[in-house]
Amino acid sequence: MSRTGSNDEPGEPRVTTGAAARARRVKMVLMDVDGVLTDGRIVFNGPTDETKLFDAQDGVGIRLAQKAGIRIGLITGRASQALERRARELGISEIHQRSLKKADSDARVLGAHRLTDLEVAFIGDDIVDVPILKVAGFAASVPNARPEVRRLAHFVTSRQGGRGAVREVLDFVLMVQDRWESVTRGYF
């Protein structure tokens, strides 16, 4: 993946042939949390509290996608009160924590929303995400993901997890679905 300039600006995402066609079918975006919605670091603040850092631009991207009618869901192996708070702030009700078999959570979400694999995007970064990435209609990842994960992805962001990667995926989906202008009207 190429990078531009010396000011650490991200380069272009890696987009496979057919990624746009896959993203056009997306009705729901599911994602891992640690390493995708956050930078993957876990900070313990005492015996039970932990801190997670979330990117504000990811939050705006989630709100724009929701405005366009795209559902958002979270599937993570960890449990965190910080994540519960962020999900509430963003109006995300589909949240599965302590999901050690993420494919099972994915199947429950698809069943509850009457969706097929082809209508779902998944953003992941580690091998526990592979079972969902293999079946997702649109598989996305981050540049700091495990190599096995990046190879499965139809779209690899230029931004790191927790640093705007989710926004990058959501913007791509909105653009290829011709919804970008309608959800951003009034901002430009």
MARZAZA-534826 format. One line per field, with one value per atom (N, C-alpha, C): residue number from 1; residue in three letters; chain; y, z negated, x. Coordinates in steps of 0.05 Angstrom, whole numbers, plus 5000, padded with zeros to 4 digits. Layout:
N
nr	NUM,... $
rest	ALA,... $
kette	A,... $
c2	Y,... $
c3	Z,... $
c1	X,... $
//
This chain:
188
nr	1,1,1,2,2,2,3,3,3,4,4,4,5,5,5,6,6,6,7,7,7,8,8,8,9,9,9,10,10,10,11,11,11,12,12,12,13,13,13,14,14,14,15,15,15,16,16,16,17,17,17,18,18,18,19,19,19,20,20,20,21,21,21,22,22,22,23,23,23,24,24,24,25,25,25,26,26,26,27,27,27,28,28,28,29,29,29,30,30,30,31,31,31,32,32,32,33,33,33,34,34,34,35,35,35,36,36,36,37,37,37,38,38,38,39,39,39,40,40,40,41,41,41,42,42,42,43,43,43,44,44,44,45,45,45,46,46,46,47,47,47,48,48,48,49,49,49,50,50,50,51,51,51,52,52,52,53,53,53,54,54,54,55,55,55,56,56,56,57,57,57,58,58,58,59,59,59,60,60,60,61,61,61,62,62,62,63,63,63,64,64,64,65,65,65,66,66,66,67,67,67,68,68,68,69,69,69,70,70,70,71,71,71,72,72,72,73,73,73,74,74,74,75,75,75,76,76,76,77,77,77,78,78,78,79,79,79,80,80,80,81,81,81,82,82,82,83,83,83,84,84,84,85,85,85,86,86,86,87,87,87,88,88,88,89,89,89,90,90,90,91,91,91,92,92,92,93,93,93,94,94,94,95,95,95,96,96,96,97,97,97,98,98,98,99,99,99,100,100,100,101,101,101,102,102,102,103,103,103,104,104,104,105,105,105,106,106,106,107,107,107,108,108,108,109,109,109,110,110,110,111,111,111,112,112,112,113,113,113,114,114,114,115,115,115,116,116,116,117,117,117,118,118,118,119,119,119,120,120,120,121,121,121,122,122,122,123,123,123,124,124,124,125,125,125,126,126,126,127,127,127,128,128,128,129,129,129,130,130,130,131,131,131,132,132,132,133,133,133,134,134,134,135,135,135,136,136,136,137,137,137,138,138,138,139,139,139,140,140,140,141,141,141,142,142,142,143,143,143,144,144,144,145,145,145,146,146,146,147,147,147,148,148,148,149,149,149,150,150,150,151,151,151,152,152,152,153,153,153,154,154,154,155,155,155,156,156,156,157,157,157,158,158,158,159,159,159,160,160,160,161,161,161,162,162,162,163,163,163,164,164,164,165,165,165,166,166,166,167,167,167,168,168,168,169,169,169,170,170,170,171,171,171,172,172,172,173,173,173,174,174,174,175,175,175,176,176,176,177,177,177,178,178,178,179,179,179,180,180,180,181,181,181,182,182,182,183,183,183,184,184,184,185,185,185,186,186,186,187,187,187,188,188,188 $
rest	MET,MET,MET,SER,SER,SER,ARG,ARG,ARG,THR,THR,THR,GLY,GLY,GLY,SER,SER,SER,ASN,ASN,ASN,ASP,ASP,ASP,GLU,GLU,GLU,PRO,PRO,PRO,GLY,GLY,GLY,GLU,GLU,GLU,PRO,PRO,PRO,ARG,ARG,ARG,VAL,VAL,VAL,THR,THR,THR,THR,THR,THR,GLY,GLY,GLY,ALA,ALA,ALA,ALA,ALA,ALA,ALA,ALA,ALA,ARG,ARG,ARG,ALA,ALA,ALA,ARG,ARG,ARG,ARG,ARG,ARG,VAL,VAL,VAL,LYS,LYS,LYS,MET,MET,MET,VAL,VAL,VAL,LEU,LEU,LEU,MET,MET,MET,ASP,ASP,ASP,VAL,VAL,VAL,ASP,ASP,ASP,GLY,GLY,GLY,VAL,VAL,VAL,LEU,LEU,LEU,THR,THR,THR,ASP,ASP,ASP,GLY,GLY,GLY,ARG,ARG,ARG,ILE,ILE,ILE,VAL,VAL,VAL,PHE,PHE,PHE,ASN,ASN,ASN,GLY,GLY,GLY,PRO,PRO,PRO,THR,THR,THR,ASP,ASP,ASP,GLU,GLU,GLU,THR,THR,THR,LYS,LYS,LYS,LEU,LEU,LEU,PHE,PHE,PHE,ASP,ASP,ASP,ALA,ALA,ALA,GLN,GLN,GLN,ASP,ASP,ASP,GLY,GLY,GLY,VAL,VAL,VAL,GLY,GLY,GLY,ILE,ILE,ILE,ARG,ARG,ARG,LEU,LEU,LEU,ALA,ALA,ALA,GLN,GLN,GLN,LYS,LYS,LYS,ALA,ALA,ALA,GLY,GLY,GLY,ILE,ILE,ILE,ARG,ARG,ARG,ILE,ILE,ILE,GLY,GLY,GLY,LEU,LEU,LEU,ILE,ILE,ILE,THR,THR,THR,GLY,GLY,GLY,ARG,ARG,ARG,ALA,ALA,ALA,SER,SER,SER,GLN,GLN,GLN,ALA,ALA,ALA,LEU,LEU,LEU,GLU,GLU,GLU,ARG,ARG,ARG,ARG,ARG,ARG,ALA,ALA,ALA,ARG,ARG,ARG,GLU,GLU,GLU,LEU,LEU,LEU,GLY,GLY,GLY,ILE,ILE,ILE,SER,SER,SER,GLU,GLU,GLU,ILE,ILE,ILE,HIS,HIS,HIS,GLN,GLN,GLN,ARG,ARG,ARG,SER,SER,SER,LEU,LEU,LEU,LYS,LYS,LYS,LYS,LYS,LYS,ALA,ALA,ALA,ASP,ASP,ASP,SER,SER,SER,ASP,ASP,ASP,ALA,ALA,ALA,ARG,ARG,ARG,VAL,VAL,VAL,LEU,LEU,LEU,GLY,GLY,GLY,ALA,ALA,ALA,HIS,HIS,HIS,ARG,ARG,ARG,LEU,LEU,LEU,THR,THR,THR,ASP,ASP,ASP,LEU,LEU,LEU,GLU,GLU,GLU,VAL,VAL,VAL,ALA,ALA,ALA,PHE,PHE,PHE,ILE,ILE,ILE,GLY,GLY,GLY,ASP,ASP,ASP,ASP,ASP,ASP,ILE,ILE,ILE,VAL,VAL,VAL,ASP,ASP,ASP,VAL,VAL,VAL,PRO,PRO,PRO,ILE,ILE,ILE,LEU,LEU,LEU,LYS,LYS,LYS,VAL,VAL,VAL,ALA,ALA,ALA,GLY,GLY,GLY,PHE,PHE,PHE,ALA,ALA,ALA,ALA,ALA,ALA,SER,SER,SER,VAL,VAL,VAL,PRO,PRO,PRO,ASN,ASN,ASN,ALA,ALA,ALA,ARG,ARG,ARG,PRO,PRO,PRO,GLU,GLU,GLU,VAL,VAL,VAL,ARG,ARG,ARG,ARG,ARG,ARG,LEU,LEU,LEU,ALA,ALA,ALA,HIS,HIS,HIS,PHE,PHE,PHE,VAL,VAL,VAL,THR,THR,THR,SER,SER,SER,ARG,ARG,ARG,GLN,GLN,GLN,GLY,GLY,GLY,GLY,GLY,GLY,ARG,ARG,ARG,GLY,GLY,GLY,ALA,ALA,ALA,VAL,VAL,VAL,ARG,ARG,ARG,GLU,GLU,GLU,VAL,VAL,VAL,LEU,LEU,LEU,ASP,ASP,ASP,PHE,PHE,PHE,VAL,VAL,VAL,LEU,LEU,LEU,MET,MET,MET,VAL,VAL,VAL,GLN,GLN,GLN,ASP,ASP,ASP,ARG,ARG,ARG,TRP,TRP,TRP,GLU,GLU,GLU,SER,SER,SER,VAL,VAL,VAL,THR,THR,THR,ARG,ARG,ARG,GLY,GLY,GLY,TYR,TYR,TYR,PHE,PHE,PHE $
kette	A,A,A,A,A,A,A,A,A,A,A,A,A,A,A,A,A,A,A,A,A,A,A,A,A,A,A,A,A,A,A,A,A,A,A,A,A,A,A,A,A,A,A,A,A,A,A,A,A,A,A,A,A,A,A,A,A,A,A,A,A,A,A,A,A,A,A,A,A,A,A,A,A,A,A,A,A,A,A,A,A,A,A,A,A,A,A,A,A,A,A,A,A,A,A,A,A,A,A,A,A,A,A,A,A,A,A,A,A,A,A,A,A,A,A,A,A,A,A,A,A,A,A,A,A,A,A,A,A,A,A,A,A,A,A,A,A,A,A,A,A,A,A,A,A,A,A,A,A,A,A,A,A,A,A,A,A,A,A,A,A,A,A,A,A,A,A,A,A,A,A,A,A,A,A,A,A,A,A,A,A,A,A,A,A,A,A,A,A,A,A,A,A,A,A,A,A,A,A,A,A,A,A,A,A,A,A,A,A,A,A,A,A,A,A,A,A,A,A,A,A,A,A,A,A,A,A,A,A,A,A,A,A,A,A,A,A,A,A,A,A,A,A,A,A,A,A,A,A,A,A,A,A,A,A,A,A,A,A,A,A,A,A,A,A,A,A,A,A,A,A,A,A,A,A,A,A,A,A,A,A,A,A,A,A,A,A,A,A,A,A,A,A,A,A,A,A,A,A,A,A,A,A,A,A,A,A,A,A,A,A,A,A,A,A,A,A,A,A,A,A,A,A,A,A,A,A,A,A,A,A,A,A,A,A,A,A,A,A,A,A,A,A,A,A,A,A,A,A,A,A,A,A,A,A,A,A,A,A,A,A,A,A,A,A,A,A,A,A,A,A,A,A,A,A,A,A,A,A,A,A,A,A,A,A,A,A,A,A,A,A,A,A,A,A,A,A,A,A,A,A,A,A,A,A,A,A,A,A,A,A,A,A,A,A,A,A,A,A,A,A,A,A,A,A,A,A,A,A,A,A,A,A,A,A,A,A,A,A,A,A,A,A,A,A,A,A,A,A,A,A,A,A,A,A,A,A,A,A,A,A,A,A,A,A,A,A,A,A,A,A,A,A,A,A,A,A,A,A,A,A,A,A,A,A,A,A,A,A,A,A,A,A,A,A,A,A,A,A,A,A,A,A,A,A,A,A,A,A,A,A,A,A,A,A,A,A,A,A,A,A,A,A,A,A,A,A,A,A,A,A,A,A,A,A,A,A,A,A,A,A,A,A,A,A,A,A,A,A,A,A,A,A,A,A,A,A,A,A,A,A,A,A,A $
c2	4977,5000,5025,5043,5067,5087,5103,5125,5150,5172,5198,5215,5232,5253,5245,5265,5260,5268,5278,5287,5265,5240,5217,5217,5232,5231,5203,5191,5165,5165,5143,5140,5131,5117,5107,5080,5074,5047,5026,5001,4979,4969,4971,4963,4941,4918,4897,4901,4887,4887,4876,4889,4880,4890,4905,4914,4933,4951,4970,4956,4936,4921,4907,4896,4883,4904,4927,4948,4959,4958,4969,4953,4927,4910,4913,4927,4928,4942,4928,4940,4942,4928,4929,4926,4942,4940,4930,4907,4896,4900,4903,4907,4896,4889,4883,4910,4910,4935,4940,4924,4929,4924,4945,4944,4954,4959,4969,4996,4995,5019,5033,5018,5030,5022,5033,5027,5000,4986,4960,4959,4982,4983,4982,4968,4967,4978,4998,5011,5005,4992,4986,5008,5017,5038,5026,5010,4997,4969,4957,4928,4922,4941,4934,4953,4977,4997,4995,5001,5003,5026,5036,5059,5050,5060,5055,5083,5086,5111,5108,5125,5124,5149,5146,5168,5182,5209,5224,5222,5221,5219,5192,5171,5145,5148,5163,5168,5183,5203,5218,5199,5183,5164,5145,5135,5117,5131,5156,5171,5176,5182,5186,5160,5138,5112,5106,5111,5106,5124,5149,5168,5157,5142,5131,5104,5095,5071,5046,5049,5027,5021,4996,4988,4983,4988,4984,4965,4947,4929,4923,4916,4911,4882,4868,4841,4840,4836,4837,4814,4805,4784,4795,4820,4832,4845,4852,4867,4893,4915,4940,4960,4973,4994,5018,5023,5045,5041,5016,5009,5012,5003,5006,5035,5052,5081,5092,5085,5095,5085,5060,5049,5064,5070,5086,5113,5127,5153,5153,5132,5130,5116,5108,5095,5067,5053,5026,5007,4993,4974,4945,4940,4913,4911,4902,4900,4873,4858,4831,4831,4830,4830,4801,4796,4769,4748,4755,4737,4722,4699,4683,4668,4663,4651,4672,4690,4713,4705,4682,4673,4666,4657,4652,4678,4698,4725,4736,4733,4742,4728,4702,4688,4697,4702,4713,4740,4757,4784,4782,4766,4763,4753,4733,4722,4742,4757,4777,4799,4806,4828,4817,4791,4779,4787,4785,4792,4768,4769,4748,4758,4739,4747,4768,4766,4785,4814,4817,4844,4856,4842,4850,4855,4877,4883,4876,4867,4863,4875,4889,4901,4887,4875,4860,4864,4854,4858,4834,4814,4791,4765,4743,4717,4708,4719,4712,4724,4742,4755,4740,4721,4708,4693,4678,4664,4683,4707,4725,4738,4746,4758,4740,4714,4695,4694,4700,4698,4725,4746,4773,4781,4794,4803,4824,4840,4860,4859,4849,4846,4868,4881,4904,4899,4912,4910,4936,4936,4959,4951,4971,4964,4950,4954,4941,4914,4903,4877,4855,4832,4808,4803,4794,4789,4771,4751,4732,4746,4767,4782,4801,4815,4833,4819,4794,4779,4773,4771,4765,4789,4813,4837,4847,4856,4869,4898,4909,4937,4938,4949,4953,4983,4994,5023,5034,5059,5072,5081,5085,5094,5070,5073,5052,5049,5026,5021,5042,5052,5073,5100,5103,5129,5137,5130,5137,5115,5091,5069,5062,5062,5056,5077,5102,5124,5119,5111,5106,5085,5063,5042,5052,5065,5075,5096,5114,5133,5119,5099,5084,5071,5058,5046,5067,5089,5111,5122,5124,5135,5116,5091,5072,5066,5072,5069,5095,5115,5141,5154,5151,5163,5185,5188,5208,5236,5245,5272,5277,5258,5262,5263,5247,5247,5270,5282,5304,5331,5331,5356,5375,5399,5419,5424,5406,5409,5424,5423,5435,5460 $
c3	5000,5000,5000,5017,5019,4998,4990,4971,4985,4977,4990,4971,4981,4966,4940,4927,4903,4878,4882,4859,4849,4856,4847,4855,4877,4888,4900,4896,4907,4938,4949,4978,4987,5008,5018,5007,5003,4994,5016,5009,5029,5034,5059,5067,5088,5083,5102,5125,5147,5169,5159,5164,5156,5128,5114,5087,5088,5108,5109,5114,5131,5135,5110,5095,5069,5049,5048,5029,5036,5061,5069,5056,5049,5038,5008,4995,4966,4953,4934,4919,4889,4882,4854,4853,4836,4832,4803,4801,4775,4773,4748,4745,4718,4718,4693,4680,4655,4640,4637,4621,4615,4640,4649,4674,4698,4696,4718,4710,4690,4680,4660,4649,4632,4644,4633,4644,4633,4618,4608,4581,4572,4545,4524,4502,4480,4455,4443,4420,4396,4376,4351,4331,4319,4299,4273,4260,4236,4241,4222,4224,4244,4250,4267,4290,4289,4309,4331,4356,4378,4396,4410,4427,4456,4473,4502,4515,4536,4551,4577,4582,4606,4622,4648,4667,4673,4669,4673,4702,4722,4750,4755,4742,4744,4735,4713,4703,4723,4735,4756,4779,4787,4809,4802,4778,4769,4770,4761,4762,4790,4808,4836,4849,4843,4853,4843,4817,4806,4819,4824,4838,4865,4878,4904,4902,4878,4874,4871,4869,4865,4835,4828,4800,4792,4767,4756,4733,4731,4709,4701,4676,4665,4654,4661,4651,4641,4615,4602,4582,4579,4559,4531,4527,4501,4493,4467,4457,4445,4450,4440,4436,4413,4407,4426,4432,4450,4477,4487,4512,4511,4489,4485,4486,4474,4474,4502,4517,4544,4562,4559,4575,4570,4544,4538,4551,4549,4560,4590,4603,4633,4641,4622,4629,4641,4632,4641,4621,4628,4610,4614,4638,4644,4635,4610,4598,4585,4593,4582,4570,4544,4529,4519,4513,4504,4524,4549,4571,4579,4568,4573,4600,4609,4635,4650,4663,4676,4699,4712,4733,4722,4698,4686,4682,4672,4668,4695,4715,4742,4752,4749,4758,4744,4717,4703,4713,4719,4729,4756,4774,4800,4798,4781,4778,4767,4747,4734,4753,4772,4791,4818,4821,4846,4869,4864,4884,4893,4917,4927,4923,4925,4923,4943,4967,4989,4982,4964,4957,4933,4923,4899,4905,4894,4895,4867,4866,4840,4841,4820,4817,4795,4801,4780,4783,4763,4763,4754,4743,4732,4740,4734,4743,4732,4709,4698,4716,4734,4752,4778,4784,4809,4817,4799,4807,4819,4808,4818,4844,4844,4869,4893,4889,4911,4923,4908,4918,4924,4913,4916,4946,4953,4981,4987,4967,4971,4946,4949,4927,4928,4905,4903,4879,4881,4861,4859,4840,4835,4842,4848,4857,4836,4810,4789,4781,4797,4792,4797,4787,4793,4823,4834,4863,4874,4858,4867,4871,4854,4856,4880,4883,4906,4932,4934,4959,4966,4946,4950,4957,4951,4953,4981,4987,5013,5012,4987,4983,4958,4962,4939,4937,4915,4911,4911,4916,4914,4885,4871,4843,4824,4802,4782,4766,4754,4736,4714,4708,4687,4695,4720,4731,4757,4758,4782,4802,4796,4815,4820,4798,4801,4819,4815,4832,4861,4866,4894,4907,4893,4904,4909,4889,4891,4914,4916,4938,4965,4968,4993,4999,4979,4984,4992,4977,4984,5012,5020,5047,5069,5066,5088,5088,5066,5066,5074,5083,5091,5069,5044,5021,5008,5016,5003,5004,5028,5031,5014,5013,4998,4968,4957,4928,4919,4938,4930,4939,4952,4961,4937,4940,4919,4904,4909,4896,4914,4941,4959,4971 $
c1	5017,5000,5018,5011,5028,5020,5039,5034,5043,5031,5038,5053,5070,5083,5097,5109,5123,5107,5082,5067,5048,5053,5037,5008,5002,4975,4972,4948,4944,4944,4951,4951,4923,4921,4896,4889,4864,4857,4863,4865,4867,4839,4831,4804,4806,4794,4796,4776,4780,4761,4735,4713,4687,4678,4696,4689,4665,4665,4642,4616,4615,4591,4582,4601,4594,4583,4596,4587,4560,4552,4526,4503,4508,4487,4484,4503,4504,4480,4467,4445,4453,4474,4483,4513,4526,4555,4559,4572,4580,4610,4620,4648,4658,4683,4698,4702,4711,4716,4745,4759,4787,4804,4817,4833,4819,4793,4777,4764,4746,4733,4751,4770,4791,4818,4840,4866,4877,4861,4868,4882,4891,4903,4881,4887,4868,4882,4871,4883,4866,4878,4864,4868,4845,4845,4835,4851,4843,4833,4821,4814,4792,4774,4751,4747,4757,4753,4774,4765,4783,4776,4796,4792,4795,4778,4780,4779,4795,4795,4780,4760,4744,4749,4748,4753,4726,4725,4701,4691,4710,4702,4688,4697,4682,4654,4650,4623,4606,4616,4601,4595,4614,4609,4587,4586,4565,4538,4536,4511,4502,4521,4514,4503,4516,4506,4479,4474,4448,4427,4434,4416,4408,4426,4421,4406,4400,4385,4402,4428,4446,4448,4443,4444,4473,4479,4506,4505,4525,4527,4555,4559,4586,4587,4608,4613,4642,4645,4671,4674,4698,4705,4706,4710,4712,4686,4684,4661,4672,4659,4669,4646,4646,4626,4631,4656,4662,4650,4650,4638,4608,4596,4567,4559,4574,4568,4570,4592,4595,4573,4565,4544,4517,4512,4488,4488,4512,4515,4509,4517,4514,4488,4471,4446,4450,4471,4476,4464,4444,4431,4441,4451,4461,4490,4494,4520,4523,4543,4548,4576,4577,4602,4607,4632,4641,4633,4634,4627,4653,4656,4680,4678,4654,4649,4633,4647,4635,4616,4621,4604,4576,4574,4548,4533,4547,4534,4525,4542,4536,4510,4508,4485,4459,4461,4438,4430,4449,4443,4429,4440,4429,4400,4396,4369,4350,4358,4341,4333,4350,4345,4337,4334,4327,4345,4371,4390,4406,4417,4435,4463,4482,4510,4518,4506,4513,4505,4486,4476,4491,4511,4525,4555,4565,4594,4604,4629,4642,4670,4677,4704,4718,4740,4755,4785,4800,4829,4845,4833,4848,4835,4849,4840,4813,4805,4778,4756,4763,4744,4742,4760,4762,4736,4723,4698,4677,4674,4654,4664,4690,4701,4698,4700,4698,4671,4650,4623,4610,4621,4609,4608,4587,4585,4606,4614,4634,4652,4676,4696,4716,4719,4738,4757,4780,4800,4816,4835,4852,4881,4898,4925,4942,4935,4950,4938,4920,4908,4928,4921,4937,4938,4960,4962,4940,4932,4911,4885,4880,4855,4856,4878,4880,4876,4886,4883,4854,4837,4809,4792,4803,4787,4784,4760,4755,4763,4766,4773,4791,4815,4833,4837,4829,4830,4859,4861,4888,4893,4871,4873,4874,4888,4891,4864,4861,4838,4838,4815,4813,4822,4829,4838,4824,4798,4782,4778,4786,4783,4754,4738,4709,4696,4703,4692,4699,4723,4732,4715,4710,4693,4665,4653,4626,4623,4642,4641,4641,4658,4659,4632,4620,4594,4573,4572,4553,4558,4583,4589,4581,4587,4580,4550,4536,4507,4493,4509,4498,4481,4490,4475,4491,4516,4534,4522,4514,4504,4479,4461,4436,4441,4460,4464,4482,4497,4515,4503,4480,4468,4465,4472,4470,4496,4516,4542,4561,4557,4575,4563 $
//
